[in-house]
Amino acid sequence: MPKNDSLKSILIIGSGPIIIGQACEFDYSGSQSLRSLREDGIETILINSNPATIMTDPSMADHVYLLPLTTKSIVKILKDHPQIDAVLPTMGGQTALNLAIEADEKGIWKDFGVELIGVDIDAINITEDRDQFKSLMKKIGIPVAPAKIANSFLKGKEIAQEYGFPVVIRPSFTLGGTGASFVHHEDEFAELLTRGLEASPIHEVLIDKALVGWKEYELELLRDRNDNVVIICAIENMDPMGIHTGDSITVAPAMTLSDTCYQRMRDMAIKMMRSIGDFAGGCNVQFAVSPDEKEDIIAIEINPRVSRSSALASKATGYPIAKVASKLAIGYTLDELENQITKSTSALFEPTLDYVIVKIPRWNFDKFEGSERTLGLQMKAVGEVMGIGRSFQEALHKATQSLEIKRNGLGADGKSYTNYDQIIDKLTHASWDRVFVIYDAIQLGIPLSRIHEITKIDMWFLKQYEELYELEKEISTYTLDTLPRELLLEAKQKGYGDRQIAHMLKCLESQVYNKRDELNIQRVYKLVDTCAAEFKAETPYYYSTFESEMVSKDGKVYSENDSIVTDKKKIIVLGSGPNRIGQGIEFDYCCVHGVLAASEVGYETIMINCNPETVSTDFDVADKLYFEPVFWEHIYDIIRHEKPEGVVVQLGGQTALKLAEKLDRYGIKIMGTTFQSLDLAEDRGSFSTLLKENNIPYPRFGTAETTDEALALADKLDFPLLIRPSYVLGGQGMKIVINKQELEEHVVDLLRKIPNNKLLLDHYLDGAIEAEADAICDGENVQIIGIMEHIEPCGIHSGDSNATLPPFNLGEFVMQQIKDHTKKIALALNTVGLINIQFAIKDDQVYIIEANPRASRTVPFIAKAYGEPYVNYATKVMLGDKKLSDFEFNPQLEGYAIKQPVFSFNKFPNVNKQLGPEMKSTGESILFIDSLKDDEFYELYSRRKMYLTR
């Protein structure tokens, strides 16, 4: 039992819907925390309004409340559960902390006799109030940047006048750098100061002297009640100060920090943590270091909670920070807990890494037309990827291959920038793709000293880039037949993909792959073991690398492979890669459930994914985790190594689905629905033909592959027209056009961005109602698991619509058509597993918009609303283990559940906020209502005519 025996029942506050600045990292932390507390027999009560996550799954906590994160909800829960002893608010990001403070100010914790654990209110106030924080740092002798507080426009102007430009504006009590900005020139100050004052809930900003060009570091700490402190990870930002850490490329362990400076930084971090309050739990500290020999250190901020970086640090080191922080909060000490990976050392043992990790953020600027695409103090990324390698170069390449932005890594893919002015501009105004542009600049001959002068990125990183380019140049002088083995091995060790090497040698990717095979240059898999292999690791958490072969005493040639293949029957689940708009945490929820279901039916489960924020990449979810890019070459090597029965592609969104064709071509079994059926549904033209053959109504349509074909079609179909490319997710590139000029502009733009795509043009059903159905099919029978009606009219992307389960005003005649069409399509597509179908309803006629024979964005929502484990059932059907008749379907829902989208437009002040066929929401919440007379439903319905953007 825990050391504090009085704690029997704990309330955990989640972070709510996913927004930019507060994403799945907190879902991961909360999930770990719940598991950690339940191991100790503690009753867990969770409040979180996000239906898309695994955290709010009924199996995660003893009681899950899918309620809005308000003090009203807190009071309701505390009345329902008078046995609650304590609240843990440090796992749910800024949202949870702010709610805990509000409840404290209203005296709620006191009224119900609830103790705050993991942090104390004083610590939150000291760290959130920029002025208090600064005074405390001065008192304990820790340097901070010269800064002053402004709570009025006039005061702000006075401070800026005193400091001179550049300055930094940081609003108090915000997350993800909301409202923060770097002000270079006086003429932009007034607008940015106003924005900062408005963003702060207490209308207060800190204005500090900008530390231009200083290096930025983060430390992740844990402390127990005996004041033992461990530093889990030191993370270095490749980007210097001035770019939000969530938008920075980060590297662990720190690469350019001298040992003496690191020791000073450690001492400062520990002193800071001890000074802000007497609590046991996690903490994140950020520092700036001067880029000269002096290595002066300045404290930027401290967060007394599990932070965005702690998910990354957990995955980077294999040390589960949130899990251990939860144990510390209930009274354990670090020396009493075991290291989860070695099982033989204690949690007081600090991780040491014998590999490098690189995190690169994933942006979605294409969804925010007119948005400012340069990076600054306000976070704009919607997700992130992590690469693990034996060197910085290998990890950097793996991370760039994981981004899924049609790049094969750094350079060597024919997509480099070659215009000098454009490159200089992208380096000067930190662009989202600067990680690639640095390589292009070196390729163009711009000296490293000039790149350093512009970007202030440490010379060590730039030299790593230069080495990569030198290697590319050298390889390019050979042909496939003349390329020496050691050069090919070096390219692989530095992370170059076969596709890139093929580009250098002007041959095919498959030829490079075969050459590697012939020369026995094979990937080997290494354990992520937290202790640089000093102790044996017990957890099967792997990354790949290439090693030179060694010769044993008896003359045997070998390279060490830590991944031992068992003789059990295996299944691989392909993850969904980085989060982005249109493909979020819902797919991670599906992957986790898929892994658990496959395990239940006796398979050894293998997960491949590269997203450090999520539960699917937790080292104890699958039997084996390969933290690798969801990129063909890496997947194929793992498949050849493990020899699974088959691969599950239905659960990982478009990322996994896109690999189905390659898997099929290489004769690898796809579990459930076949590639042919998946492809038929994705190919807009073929799918419409299938509907025609089955007498299922659909809007008048035609397909076009050129602008001329599209213009000719417009005469037959009549405007308005909806244009949709094939093989995309989240409505990418969809648009409603009302005349030939708009049609021509959009088609030209689409074919430039997605060449050789088949476009579907269909007559847009103006004013139609939109609905969707999710179902499971076992090839013979179909079980509809949910039908939802959208409150907004047809034409707004389903991910951006408020959707009601069950429908609220579709008559029996319409509902019967939806059911009939769903069953007919699922069977016609030979679906085995999940399918989602979208409908437009006009004049009581149900038309089909599209069908996706895979897990959809809405499956987790329906599963939560009805309290049924649908992904578990669907996976067992996919694996051929069960038929639908083996399950008892018993959905429970009183009243209605409404899926409400959440947007992050506040990060993009100038963006067009109107909604249309292309998805823009970053997350969702669930709202339960008893009847349609509910005020909230009435308000949603009255706003349904928010007009469509075209």
N, C-alpha and C positions, 0 to 999 in steps of 0.2 A: 504493500500500500504506500501511497505517497507520504512524504514526511509530514505534511500538514493534514492530519487526519480529519480536521473539521470540514474540509472541502469535499462534499459528496455530489454537488450538482452545480454545473458551471454554464453560464450563458456566453456564447461566442457571437460577436457582431461581425457579419460579413461586409463586403465592400460594395454590394449592389451591382447595377448594370455596368458593363464594360464601357469605359470612356477613354479617350486619349489621356495618358498620364496615370491612369489607374486601371490596369488590365488584369489578365489572368494570373499574374504573379501572386496576387492576394487570394485568388481562388485556390491556388496551389498551397499557399501558406495555411489558409484556413482548413483545407482538406487534411493536411499533415497534422495540424493541431488537434482536430477532432479525433483522428486515429490515435494520436499520442495520449490524449486524455482517457479515451475509452479503454486503452490497454491497462490503465490503472483503475478500472472499475468505476470511473466517474460518470455520472449521468450528464449527457451533453444536450444543451438546448441551443439551436442555431436560429438567428434571424438573418435573412438575406433575400432580397427581392429578385434575384437573377435566376431564371429557370433554365438557362443554357448550360449551367456548369455541373460538374460532378459533385461539387460541394453540397448542393442542395438536393442531392439524391436521398431518398428515404433511408438508404442503408448507411449513410454517413454519420448521422446523429440520432440520438434517441427521439428527439422532437425537432422537426424542421418547420419553421414558420416562414412561408413565402409572403412576407408583408413588407410594405414600404418602410424604409429606414427612418423612422420618426420616433420622437419620445412617446407619442400616443401608442404606437405599436409596442414599445418597450413596456409601458405600463400594463397593456393588455397581457403580455407574456408573463410579467411578474405576478399579476393577479391569478393567471391560470396555473402558475408553478410557484407557489409560496415557498417551496423547498430550495429555490436557487440561493446558493451561498455566495457566489462571486461572479464577476463579469470579466472576461478577457477581451479587451478592445484593441490589442496590438496587431491582430492578424488581418484586419480589414482595411488597411491603408488609411488615408486621411479621413475618408468618410466615417469609418468606425471611431476614430479618435475624436472627431468633431462631435459625433453623436454622444459619445461618452462624456465629453465636457458639458454639452447642453443638458444632459440628464443630471449631471452633478450640480450644475447651476440651479436647476429646478428642484433640487433636493430629492430626486427620485431614488437614487441609490440608498440614501440615508433612510428615507421613508420605508423602504422594503428590507432594510438591514442587509444590503448587498455590498460585498467588499470588491474593490477594484484590484485586480492582480496583473502582474506582467509589466506594470508601469504605475507611476502615480500622477495625479492631476498636476502637481507642481512641476514635475518634469516636462509634461506636455506644454504647460504655459510658458515655462522658461525657454523651451526650444522653439516654440511657435512665435513668441513675441520677440521680434528682432532686437529691440532695445534691451530687454532683460538679458537676452543671450549675450549681447555685446558687453554689458556691464559685468556679467559673471565671468566671461573669458578674461577681461581685464583684471578682475580680482584674483583669478588663479594663474595669471601670468602667461596666458596663451594669446599670441598675436592674432588680431583680426584686421580686415581691411578697413581703412578710415571710412566711417559711415555715419549717417544721421537719419533720424526718423522724421517723416513728414506726414502729417494728417490733414494737410490742406494744400491746395494748389500753390498758394503764395509761398508757404514754407519750403515746398519742393523746389521752387525757382531759386530761392535764396541759397539752398544747399548746393545746387548745381553751379551757381555763380561762384561759390566759395571753392569748390573742387576743380572746376574746369572740366572739359570733355576729354575722353569718353567717361561716362558714368553708367552704373547699373541700377535699374529700378526693380525692387523685389517686393511684391505685395505680401502682407502678413496673412497667415492662416489659409494658404492655398496649396494645391498639389499639382505636380507636373509642370511647375513653372508658369501656371496660369497668370496672365497679365504681366509677366516679367519681361524686361527688354534691356537690350544693350543700346545705349544712346551715343552715337558717334558725333552727331552734329547738333548744334543749338536749335536749328529750324525744325527738327523732328521731336524735340523734347516735350513741348506742350501736349501734343496728341498722346504720346506714350505715357506721360505722367498721369493724364486723365484716365487712360485705360487701366493703369496700375491701381489707382485709387478706387476705381469702380470694381475691379476684380476682387479686392480684399473685402471679406465680410465685415471688417471693422474700419474700412476706408483708411488704411494706414499702409505706407510703403517705407522701405528702407532704401535710401539712396547711398550707394557706396562707390568709391573710386574704383574704376575698372582695372583689373589686374591683367592687362592685355598681354597675351603670349605666355602667361604662367601655365605650368603643367597642373593637371587635376588628377587627384587620387581619391579612392574611397576605401574605407576599412569596414569590415563587418565584425562586430564584437558580440560576445555573449558573457553575461555575468550571473553568478549564482548568489544565494543569500549569505554565503560565507565570504563574499567579495573576491572569489576566484574569477579571473577574467581570461578568456581565450580570444585570440584574433583568428578568425576563420579564414579570411581571405583579404589580400591587398589587390585592389583592382586599379589599373592605370587607364586613364582615358587617352587614346591616341590623339584625339582632338584636344587642343588647349582650352583654357578657360574662355567662356563666352558662348559655348554650346551646351545646352542642357544635357545632363548625364544620360537621360533616356534617349537622346538623339545622337549620342557620341558612340564612336567605335571604341569598345573597351577591351582590355587585355588583362589576363591573369596568368601567372603571377606578374607583378609590376616588372617592367623590362628595363627602365632607364633610371632606376632609383639606386643611389649608393646605399650600402649597408648602414653607414652611420646615419644618413638621413632617415632611412626606414626605422631605425631604432628610436630616433627622436620622435618620429610620427606616431609610433606605437605608444610611447610614453605619454604623449599629448592626448591621444585618443582615450587611453585608460583613465587619465586624470579628468578628462572632460566627462566621461561616462559616470565616474564616481561623484563628480561635483553636481550633477543635475538632479540627483535624488537617490533614495535608498531603495532600489527595486531590483528584482531578479528577472532577466529576460534579454531580449535582443536589442541591438542598437546599430545605427549606421552613421559613420562620421565622414565628412567630405573635407578635403584639404586642397590648398593651392601651394605649389612649390615654385620658387623663382628659377628660371631656366639658366642660371649661371653657376659658377663654382660654389657660391655661398650656400645654395640650396635652402634659402629662407623658407620657412613653413608658415602658412596662414590658415587658420580654421575658417571654413566657410559655413558649415552648419552641422547639426547633429539631430538625428531623428530617433526618438526613443521607442522604436517599433520595428517590426519586421518590414524591410523596405522593398522597393522594386528590385534592388540589386541582390537581395538575399536569396531570391529564387535562383538567380544566375550563379551566385556564390555557392549555393547548395549543389547545383548541377555541376559546377566547375570542380568542386572538391569532393563531391560525394558525401558531404557532411550535411545532414538534414537539419538546417538551422531552425525552422519553425517547429519541428518535432521536439528538438532539444529545448528550445525557448519555452515551449508549453510545459515541459517537465520542470524547468527551473521555476516557472511561475507558480507551480503547485508545491514548491518546497524542496525538490531534489537539489543536490549539489552536483557539480560537473564530475567530480571524482567517483560519484555513485553510479553514473550512467555509462553504458558501454558505447563504444564507437560502433555505429550501425553497420559499417562495412567490414571492419576486421573482426568484430565480435570478441577480440581478445585484448584490445587497448581501451582506455577510458575516454570519455568525451572531453576530458581535460587535455587530451593529446592534440596539439594543433596540427591541422592538415599541412602536408608538404606535397608539392606537385612535381612529377617528373614528366610533365607534358605542358602544352600551352593552350589556353582557350582564347578565342576571339569572338566577341559578340558584335553583330552588326544589326542596327535597327532596320525595320521594314516600314516604308512609307506608302501612302496611298493617295498621292497628290492628284492623280488622274480623276479621283472621285470629287475633288473640290475645285471646280473650274474657277479660275481667277485667283487662286490662293497664292500666297507668297511662298515660293518653294525654297527659299534659303533657310538655313538653320540658325537658331539663336537660343535665347534663354527659355523660350516657351516650347515645351515638348510637342512634337507633331507626329511622332512615329506611332503606328497602330500595332506593331508587333516587333519581334526580334528573332534572330537565329544565332546559334552558337556553333562554332567549329572547334573540334579538338584535334590537335596534331602534336607531333614530336618537336616541331619548331614553330616559330611565329608564322613563317611563310606557309607552311602546310595548313595551319589552322585558319589563316587568312583566306587561303584559296577555298578551303572547305566551306567557310562561312559565306563567301561570295557565291559559291555553287548552290547554297541552300536557299538563297533569297527568292528564287523563282521569278526572275525579272528578265527571262530570256537571255541571260548571260551565262557563259560556261566557266567563268572565273575571271581573274584579272587578265585583260588583254588576250591576244591570240584567239580572237573569235570574230574578227572582222567588224566589230562594232565600236571600235575606238574613235574618240574625237580626234580630228586632225587639224582643226582650225585654231591657230595660235591665240587669237583674241578671245575666242570662246573658252578655251582652256584656262587662260589667265583669269577671265571673268568668273568661271566656276570655282577656281581656287580662291580668288579674292573674296567672293561672297559665298561662304561655305555652302556648297550645293549638296543635295541629298546623295548624289552619285560621286562625291569627291573621292571616295575610296577607289573608284575606277580611274578617275581623271588624273590622279597622281601618276599612275602608270603611263597614261597617255602622254602626260607632260614630259616624262623621262624619255619616252619613245620618240617624241618630237625633238629632243635634244635640249630641252630647257634645263639649265644646270640645277643641281640639288640645292646649292646655296640660294638660288632665286626662289625655288619652291618653298624652302624653309623660311625665307624672308617674308613671303606672302602668307603662308599658312601657320607659321610658328609651330609646325609639327616637328617633334624632336628628330634630329639628324639620324639617330639610330634607326628609326622606322623607315626613313627615306632611303637609307643605304640598303635596307632589306629589299625594298622595291627595286632598287637599281640592280642588285644581284639577280633578281628574278628576270629582269629585262635582258641582262647580259646573257643569261642562260637561254632565253628565247632566241636571241640573235645567233648564238652559237649553234643551236639545234637546227635553225633555219638554213644553215649552210650544207646540211646533209640531206640524203633521201632516206626513205624507210629502210632500204637495203644496206646503206652504208653507215647508218647511225650506230655508234658504239654502245654496247650494253650499259657501260657505267654512266653515260650521259642520259640514257633513257631512265635508268634507275634514279639518277639525281633529280630529273624532272618530276618523277613520281613522288620522291621524298619531299620535294618542295611543293607538292599539292597540285601540280598541273594535271588537268583531266585529259583522258585519251582524246577527247574532241579537240582540245587546244593543241595537243601535240600533233594531231592529224592536220590541223590548220597550218602549223609551222612546216610540216613535211609535205603539204599539199597532197594528202591521201585521205582515205576514209577512216572514220573512228574504229570500225570493226577490224581494219587492217592493223592499227596500232594495238588493239586489244589482242589480236592473234599473235602479233610479234612479242608482246609481253609474255603471253602464255608459252610461246616457243623458247624464250630466253629465261623462263621461270622467274619472272619479276611479279611476285604475287603479294597481295595485301596480307598482312598479318594483323591479328586483333589483340589489343592490349586492354588490360583491366584499368578502370578508373578506381584507384585504391586508397586514396586519401593520405597515404604514408610513404610515397615514393618506393613502394615494394619492400620496405623494411620489415613489414609484417604481412602475413598471408591475408589476402582479401577474400571474403566469403560471398560477395555479391556479384552477380553476373552482369556487369555494366561495362560495355566495351566501346572502344573507338578503333579505327583502322590506321595503319601506317605502313611504310615500306622499310625493310631492313636489309642491310648487306648480309649475305649469308656467312655463317660461321662454320668452322670445321672442328669437329670434336677430336679427341685424342685418337679414336679408332678410325679417323678419316671420314666420318659421316658428315655430309654437308647439310646444314639445317638453318632455319631462322625460327625464333621462338614465337609460338602462337598461344596466347592465353585462353582462347575460346575453344574449349573442348566440345566436340560434337557428340551428342548422345545418340543412342539408337531408338529413342522414343519417336512416336509420330508427331510431327511438328506443324505449326501453322504460323505464317508471318502476317502481321497486321501492318499495313502501310499507314503511317501517320499523316497529318494534314499540313505539316510544315509550319511556316510562320503565320501568325494571325494577320488577317487583313480584312478589309470591308468585303462582305460577301462570303467570307470563309473564316468564321471565328471559332470560339471555344466550343460551340455545339458539336463540332466534328471531333474535338478532343474527347468530349463526353461519350460520343459514340464509340471511339476507338478503345477507351478504357473498358466500357461495357462489353465490347467485342472480345477483348483479351480475356476478361473474367469469364465470359460464357464459354469460350473455347477451352479454357482451363477446366471448367466444370465438366466438360464432356471428354476429358482425358487427353487433350493435346498438350504438348509442350509449347508455350506461347512465346513468340519473338516479336518485339516491337522495334520498328525503325522510324526514328523521328529526330528532328534537329531543333525543336522549339524548347528553349529552357524554361519558359514560363508555366508549363502545363503539367498536369498530373500524369499524362501518358508517358512522360519521360522521367517519372519517378523510378528509382532503381528497383523498387520491390512491387511494381504493378504486374509486369510480365515476368516470365521465367528468365528471359534474357532481353536486355535492352541494348540495341546498337544505336549509339548517339551519332548518327551519320546523316549527311544530306539525303533528302528524298529525291535522289538524282540517279538516273539509270545505272551509270557505271558502278556506283556504290551498292545499289540494291542487287544488281546482278551478281556481284562478287559475293555478297552475303548469301544469296540463294544457292550459288554453286558450293559455298562452304557448308551450309546447313542442310541442303537437300530437303526442303519441307514438302508436305503433301500438297500444299497449295498456298496461294496468297489471297488475303482479303483486301479488296480495293474499294468496296462499297461504303466504308465508314470514314474515309479520310478526305471527303470533299473532292474538289476538282483535281487537287494535287495527285492523289492516288489514282483517280480515274484516268488521268492523262497517261499514266504508265501502263494501262491495260493493254493497249495495242502492242507495245514492245513485249510485254509478258506473253501475250498470245502468240506473237511471231516467233518467240524463242521456245515455244512449246511448254511454257510454265502454266500450271493449272490455276485458273482464277476461280475462287470459291463462290458459289451462288451464280447469279446472273452472268452469262457469258459475255465476252468482249463484243461479239456480233450484236447482241441485244443492246448493250450499253451504247455502242456506236450508232445503232439505228435511231435510238432516242436522241442522241446528241446531234446527229445530222438532220438539220431542220427540214430539208427537202424530203428525204426518205421517210421521216416520221409522218409528215403530212400525207404522203402516199399511203402509208399503213392505215391512217385514219379513214381515208377515202375508201379503201378496200373493206373496212369494217363498218361502213355507213355511220361513222361518228362525226357529228357536225364540227366544223372548225371555221375560223374566219377565212374569207377568200384570200388565197396566197399565191406567191410565186417565188422562185429562187433566182438569184443573180450572182454572177461572179465578176462582172465588170460594170462600170458606170452606165455604159450604153444599155446593157440588159436591164438595169434597174430603171432607167428612164422610160424604156419601152413598156415595162411592166406597169408603171404608174398609170398609163393611159387605160389599162384594163381594170385596175383595182380601185381607182378613185381615192382621193385624199380624204381624211388624214391617213397616213401610212405609218405602221410601226416597223422599224428596221431592226433586225436582230442577227448578230453574227452567230456562227455555230461554235461549239466547244468553248463556251465561256461560263463564268460563274459570277453571281452578284450583279447580273444585268449589264455586264461590261459592254460598253459600246452601243447599248440600245437607245433608240431615240424615236420620238414621234415627230414626223415632218408634215407640213401642211401645203407645201408647194414644190415645184420642180427645182427651184434654186436651192432650197434647204436640202432636198433629197440629194442633189448632185454634190453639194459641199460635204455632207455627212458620209456618203458612200466613198468619195475620194479619200477622205480622212481615214475611214475604217480600213480600206484596202491598203493604205500606206502603213497603218499600225499593225494590222494582222493580214499579211499578204496571203494570197491563195485561199482565202476563206470563202465559204459558201454563205451568202447572206439570204435571210428569209425576209420577204416583204409581205406583210399582211394588212388587210384593211382593218384599221383601228376601230373597234366597237365603242364609239363614243357613249359615255354615260352608262356603260354596263356595270354590273356588280361583279366583283371578283371573289372567287372561293378557291380553296385547295383541299385536297384529300391526301392523307398518308395511309399506306396500306402495307401489309406483309403478304407475300404470295409464295406458296411452296411449289409452284409449277402446275398444281391441280386446283387448289382452292385459294380464295382471296379473303383476307380478314381486313376490313377497313378499321384502322385504329383511331382515326379522327377526321372530322370534316370541319373546316374553319371558314368563316365568312369574314371578308375584309370590310372594315368600316369605310375606308377610303375607296373611291371609284377605281375601276379597272384602268391600268396604265401607270399606277404608282407601284414600284417594285414591291413584291410580297414581303421582302425583308424590312421595308420602310413603312408598312401598313400596320395599323392597329387591327389585330385579327381576333375574332371571337369564336370560342369553342363552347358549346356547339353553335351552329348558325342561329341568328336571332330573327331573321324574317324571310327565310326561303321556304316556300310552300312544299307540301308533300310531293307534288308533281315534279318540282325542280330537284328535290333531294333524291327522288327515285332515279332521275336521269344521271345525277352525279354518281350514285352507287353503281348503276348499270355500266356507265362508261368506264369507271375505275376498274371494275372487275374485268371488263372486256379488254381494256388496254394492257392491264397487268399480265393477262394470259397471252394476249397476242405478242407481247414482247418477251414471252418465255421467262418472266421474272422469277428469280429464286432469291428471296430476301425482301428488302425494302423498296418501296416506290412512292414518289410524290407526284401528284398530278394537279395542274392549275387550270382553273375554268373561268370563262367569262359568261355571265348570264344576262341575256337581253330578251325582253318580251317572252319570258318563261322558257326560252330556248337555251340549253347549256352547250357552249362551244368549248373546245379544248384549246388552251394556249400552249402548254408544253407538258412533257412528262420526264421525270428523272428517276430511272431505276437504281436509286442509291439512297443512303441516309440523307435526309433533308435537314435544313436549318430548324424545322419545326418539330422534329421527333422528340427532342428532350422536353420541349414545352408540353407536348401532348402527354408524354410519359409522366411528368410531374403533376399535370392537371388531373389526370385520371388515376394516378397512383399505381401504374402498371409498368413492369420492366420490359418495354417493347423491344429495345435493342438486344437484350438477352435472348428473347424469343427469336428475333429475326436472325441473329447470328447462328443459333442452333439449327434453324431452317437452312441457312446458307451452307453450313458444314454438312448438311445431309443427315444430321443426327436425329432431327425431329420433323414431324409434319404438324400443320396447324391444328389438326384434331387432337394432338397431344397436350395442348394448352387449354386452360380454362380462362376465358377472357371475362373479366368482371370489373369494368371501369366504374370508378366512384367519383362523381362530381355533382355537388348541389349547386344550382344556379349556373353561372357562367365564369369562364376564365378568359381574360383578355391579354394578348401578347402586345406589349407596348414598346415600340422602338425608342432608343435613346440616341441622341446625336451629339457630336463633339464640335459643333460649328464655332463655339467660342474660341477655339484654337486658330480659326481662320477668319479674321474680322471682315475681309472684303469678299467673301465667297458668296456665290448664289445659293441661297438656302431653300429654294423651291424644290419640290420633290418630283420625280418622274420615273421612267422605266429603269434607270440605273441606280443601284442601291448606294445609300450614303450613311446609313446608321452604323454605329460602332458596337451597339449592344442592345439588350432588351430587358424589360422587367415584366413580372406577371402580376395581374390584378384580378382578384376574385370578387365577384359581385353576386348578390343574392337574386336580383331581378333587374329587368331593363329599366325600371323606374329609378335606379340608382343615379345620383347626381353626376358621378364621374362618367358613367356611360353616356348620359344625356349631353354632357359637355363635349365628349369625344365625337359623338354623332353630329352635333351641331357644327363641328369644325370640319366635317368630312369633305367639304367642297374647297378646301385649300387648293388653289388651282394648280393644275399640272404645268410643269415646265416642259418645253419641247426640246 
